[in-house]
Amino acid sequence: MARPRQVSDEALEQGAREAFLELGPAAPVADIARRLGVTQAALFHRAGSKEALMLRALTPGAPEAVAIFQAGPNEEPLADQLTPVLRSLLQFLDVAIPGLMVLRGAGVAMTGGGPPPPLALRAALTRYLTAAVSRGLVTLAKPAATADALLSSLEARALNRYLGGPSFVSGSDSAFIKHLLEAVLS
């Protein structure tokens, strides 16, 4: 008798993610199992339910930016500190938004303690910018509004790219972030 194929958690999540992104929330579990080379029963044993599999495969987790914002700014120029963090965050959003759209289309809500990830990110950036103001790195009348402007701009760029492809965004991400920081921090 052939031994069942062992699939790592990472491979399971990646295979399910690819299927859900390609086929949407109606992706048959049988198709996901076939792609992974496992039985449907084995997939349900590991995931519990289709909804649990969707959450596991499509929930983005916390971006690295949250930890960086929580650590606070250093003494470097603020734009120099924020540029790599925002670039990384935009890459995170490019991956997260498609999954979140599929979850939303399926009517599956992300659950968990604490504030929703977008609010936690905004709060962390607001605290970071408030600390930057208190250290004299920047003058901002309303750090919370600045945080919202920065994050909303990144989210809009990632959403536009997802919905319309590269033709829906202009210029490079690096140039976009540079000009965004110039506009918001000056």
The 8 nearest C-alpha neighbors of each residue, nearest first, counted from 0:
[[1, 2, 3, 4, 38, 37, 5, 36],
 [2, 0, 3, 4, 37, 5, 36, 38],
 [1, 3, 0, 4, 5, 37, 36, 38],
 [4, 2, 1, 5, 37, 38, 36, 41],
 [5, 3, 37, 6, 2, 36, 35, 1],
 [4, 6, 3, 7, 37, 36, 2, 35],
 [7, 5, 10, 11, 4, 8, 35, 37],
 [6, 8, 10, 9, 11, 5, 12, 13],
 [9, 7, 11, 10, 12, 6, 13, 45],
 [8, 10, 12, 7, 11, 13, 6, 14],
 [11, 9, 13, 7, 12, 8, 14, 6],
 [12, 10, 8, 14, 9, 13, 15, 7],
 [11, 13, 56, 15, 9, 10, 14, 16],
 [12, 14, 16, 10, 15, 11, 9, 17],
 [15, 13, 17, 11, 16, 12, 10, 18],
 [14, 16, 18, 12, 17, 13, 31, 56],
 [17, 15, 56, 13, 19, 14, 18, 12],
 [16, 18, 20, 14, 15, 19, 21, 13],
 [19, 17, 15, 21, 16, 20, 22, 31],
 [18, 20, 23, 16, 22, 21, 17, 26],
 [21, 19, 17, 23, 18, 22, 16, 98],
 [20, 22, 18, 19, 23, 17, 26, 16],
 [23, 21, 26, 19, 18, 20, 25, 24],
 [24, 22, 19, 25, 20, 26, 21, 101],
 [23, 25, 105, 26, 19, 101, 22, 104],
 [24, 26, 23, 27, 22, 19, 105, 28],
 [27, 25, 22, 24, 23, 19, 28, 18],
 [28, 26, 29, 30, 25, 31, 24, 22],
 [27, 29, 31, 30, 32, 26, 39, 49],
 [28, 30, 32, 27, 31, 39, 33, 38],
 [31, 29, 33, 27, 28, 32, 34, 26],
 [30, 32, 28, 34, 33, 29, 15, 18],
 [31, 33, 35, 29, 37, 39, 30, 34],
 [32, 34, 36, 30, 35, 31, 29, 37],
 [35, 33, 31, 32, 36, 30, 14, 37],
 [36, 34, 32, 33, 37, 31, 14, 11],
 [35, 37, 33, 34, 32, 4, 38, 6],
 [38, 36, 32, 35, 33, 4, 41, 39],
 [39, 37, 41, 40, 32, 42, 36, 33],
 [38, 40, 42, 32, 41, 29, 43, 37],
 [39, 41, 43, 38, 42, 44, 37, 45],
 [42, 40, 44, 38, 39, 43, 45, 37],
 [41, 43, 39, 45, 44, 40, 46, 32],
 [44, 42, 47, 46, 40, 45, 41, 48],
 [43, 45, 41, 42, 47, 46, 40, 48],
 [44, 46, 42, 43, 47, 41, 40, 52],
 [47, 45, 43, 52, 48, 44, 42, 51],
 [48, 46, 43, 44, 45, 51, 49, 52],
 [49, 47, 51, 50, 46, 43, 52, 44],
 [48, 50, 52, 51, 53, 28, 47, 46],
 [49, 51, 53, 52, 48, 54, 107, 47],
 [50, 52, 48, 54, 53, 49, 46, 55],
 [51, 53, 49, 55, 46, 50, 54, 56],
 [54, 52, 50, 56, 51, 55, 57, 49],
 [55, 53, 51, 58, 57, 52, 56, 50],
 [54, 56, 52, 53, 57, 58, 51, 12],
 [57, 55, 12, 16, 53, 54, 15, 52],
 [56, 58, 98, 54, 53, 55, 16, 59],
 [59, 57, 54, 60, 55, 56, 98, 99],
 [60, 58, 95, 57, 61, 98, 94, 99],
 [61, 59, 58, 62, 116, 95, 57, 63],
 [60, 62, 63, 59, 116, 65, 64, 120],
 [61, 63, 64, 65, 60, 91, 88, 59],
 [62, 64, 65, 66, 61, 67, 88, 87],
 [63, 65, 67, 62, 66, 84, 68, 88],
 [66, 64, 68, 67, 63, 120, 62, 69],
 [67, 65, 69, 68, 64, 63, 70, 62],
 [66, 68, 64, 70, 69, 65, 63, 71],
 [67, 69, 65, 71, 127, 70, 66, 123],
 [68, 70, 66, 71, 67, 123, 65, 127],
 [71, 69, 67, 68, 66, 72, 127, 65],
 [72, 70, 127, 68, 69, 73, 130, 67],
 [73, 71, 131, 127, 74, 70, 130, 68],
 [72, 74, 75, 71, 80, 131, 77, 76],
 [73, 75, 76, 72, 136, 77, 134, 131],
 [76, 74, 73, 77, 80, 79, 72, 136],
 [77, 75, 79, 78, 80, 74, 136, 73],
 [76, 78, 80, 79, 81, 75, 136, 137],
 [77, 79, 81, 80, 76, 82, 180, 184],
 [80, 78, 77, 76, 82, 81, 75, 83],
 [81, 79, 77, 78, 82, 76, 75, 83],
 [80, 82, 78, 84, 79, 83, 85, 77],
 [81, 83, 85, 84, 79, 80, 78, 86],
 [84, 82, 86, 85, 81, 87, 80, 79],
 [85, 83, 87, 81, 86, 82, 64, 88],
 [84, 86, 88, 82, 87, 83, 81, 89],
 [87, 85, 83, 89, 88, 84, 82, 90],
 [88, 86, 90, 84, 85, 89, 83, 91],
 [87, 89, 85, 91, 90, 86, 84, 92],
 [90, 88, 92, 86, 91, 87, 153, 85],
 [89, 91, 93, 87, 88, 92, 86, 94],
 [90, 92, 88, 89, 94, 93, 95, 87],
 [93, 91, 95, 89, 94, 90, 96, 157],
 [92, 94, 90, 157, 91, 95, 96, 89],
 [93, 95, 92, 91, 96, 97, 90, 98],
 [96, 94, 92, 59, 98, 97, 93, 91],
 [95, 97, 99, 98, 92, 94, 93, 100],
 [98, 96, 100, 99, 95, 94, 101, 161],
 [99, 97, 57, 101, 100, 96, 95, 102],
 [98, 100, 96, 102, 101, 97, 103, 95],
 [99, 101, 103, 97, 98, 102, 96, 104],
 [102, 100, 104, 98, 103, 99, 24, 23],
 [103, 101, 99, 105, 107, 104, 100, 106],
 [102, 104, 106, 100, 105, 101, 107, 99],
 [105, 103, 101, 102, 106, 100, 24, 107],
 [106, 104, 102, 103, 24, 107, 101, 25],
 [105, 107, 103, 104, 102, 108, 101, 24],
 [108, 106, 102, 105, 103, 109, 50, 104],
 [109, 107, 110, 106, 102, 103, 54, 105],
 [110, 108, 107, 111, 54, 58, 102, 115],
 [111, 109, 108, 112, 115, 107, 54, 113],
 [110, 112, 113, 109, 115, 114, 108, 116],
 [113, 111, 114, 110, 115, 109, 116, 119],
 [112, 114, 115, 111, 119, 116, 110, 118],
 [113, 115, 119, 118, 116, 112, 117, 111],
 [114, 116, 118, 117, 119, 113, 111, 112],
 [117, 115, 119, 118, 120, 114, 61, 60],
 [118, 116, 120, 119, 115, 121, 114, 122],
 [119, 117, 121, 120, 116, 115, 122, 114],
 [118, 120, 116, 122, 121, 117, 114, 123],
 [121, 119, 123, 117, 118, 122, 65, 116],
 [122, 120, 118, 124, 123, 119, 125, 146],
 [121, 123, 125, 119, 120, 124, 118, 126],
 [122, 124, 120, 126, 125, 121, 68, 69],
 [125, 123, 127, 121, 126, 122, 68, 146],
 [124, 126, 143, 122, 128, 127, 123, 146],
 [127, 125, 129, 123, 124, 128, 130, 122],
 [128, 126, 124, 71, 130, 68, 125, 129],
 [129, 127, 131, 125, 130, 126, 142, 124],
 [128, 130, 126, 132, 131, 127, 142, 125],
 [129, 131, 133, 127, 128, 132, 126, 134],
 [132, 130, 128, 134, 136, 129, 133, 72],
 [133, 131, 129, 135, 137, 130, 134, 138],
 [132, 134, 130, 135, 131, 129, 136, 137],
 [135, 133, 131, 132, 136, 130, 137, 74],
 [134, 136, 132, 133, 137, 131, 138, 130],
 [137, 135, 131, 134, 132, 77, 76, 138],
 [138, 136, 132, 135, 131, 139, 184, 77],
 [137, 139, 132, 140, 135, 136, 184, 185],
 [140, 138, 141, 142, 137, 132, 184, 145],
 [139, 141, 142, 138, 144, 145, 143, 132],
 [140, 142, 144, 143, 139, 145, 129, 146],
 [141, 143, 145, 144, 125, 128, 129, 139],
 [144, 142, 125, 146, 145, 141, 147, 121],
 [145, 143, 147, 141, 146, 142, 148, 125],
 [144, 146, 142, 148, 143, 147, 149, 141],
 [147, 145, 143, 149, 144, 148, 125, 124],
 [146, 148, 144, 150, 145, 149, 151, 143],
 [149, 147, 145, 151, 146, 150, 152, 144],
 [150, 148, 146, 152, 147, 151, 145, 153],
 [149, 151, 153, 147, 152, 148, 154, 146],
 [152, 150, 154, 148, 153, 149, 147, 155],
 [151, 153, 155, 149, 150, 154, 148, 156],
 [154, 152, 150, 156, 155, 151, 89, 157],
 [153, 155, 151, 157, 156, 152, 158, 150],
 [156, 154, 158, 152, 153, 157, 159, 151],
 [155, 157, 153, 159, 154, 158, 160, 152],
 [156, 158, 160, 154, 93, 155, 159, 92],
 [159, 157, 161, 155, 160, 156, 154, 162],
 [160, 158, 162, 156, 161, 157, 167, 163],
 [159, 161, 164, 157, 158, 163, 165, 162],
 [162, 160, 158, 159, 164, 163, 157, 97],
 [163, 161, 159, 160, 158, 164, 167, 157],
 [164, 162, 167, 160, 161, 159, 166, 165],
 [163, 165, 160, 166, 161, 167, 162, 159],
 [164, 166, 167, 160, 168, 163, 169, 161],
 [165, 167, 164, 168, 163, 169, 160, 159],
 [168, 166, 163, 165, 160, 159, 164, 169],
 [169, 167, 166, 165, 160, 156, 159, 170],
 [168, 170, 167, 171, 166, 165, 175, 172],
 [171, 169, 174, 172, 175, 168, 173, 165],
 [170, 172, 174, 173, 175, 169, 168, 176],
 [171, 173, 175, 174, 176, 170, 86, 89],
 [172, 174, 176, 171, 175, 177, 86, 82],
 [175, 173, 177, 171, 172, 176, 178, 170],
 [174, 176, 172, 178, 173, 177, 179, 171],
 [177, 175, 179, 173, 174, 178, 180, 172],
 [176, 178, 174, 180, 179, 175, 173, 181],
 [179, 177, 181, 175, 180, 176, 182, 174],
 [180, 178, 176, 182, 181, 177, 175, 183],
 [179, 181, 183, 177, 182, 178, 184, 176],
 [182, 180, 178, 179, 184, 183, 185, 177],
 [183, 181, 179, 180, 185, 184, 178, 177],
 [182, 184, 180, 181, 185, 179, 145, 149],
 [185, 183, 180, 181, 182, 137, 139, 138],
 [184, 183, 181, 182, 180, 138, 137, 139]]
